Amino acid sequence: MAEKKDSRHRTLTEARKAANKRYIDKFVEVKVRMTPEHRTEVQQHAQEMGESTTAFINRAIDETMERDKEAKKK
């Protein structure tokens, strides 16, 4: 009887590894410190909004920067 492969542990092809690297190289990481409780709140809020935590944080930054620019004009 043949063994079933665990689909969660697929080996990446060299092409996939290269594509992943090209994608990752387009970004930088920014570390943000917060309590575990606050992280949970942020993650839950992002999920409720139908977006990833990263997308939510980026949106929050963009919206705040835009508001700050508008306030500075006044």
Secondary structure, DSSP 8 states (H G I E B T S, - for coil): ------GGG----HHHHHHHHHHHTT---------HHHHHHHHHHHHHTTS-HHHHHHHHHHHHHHHHHHHHH-
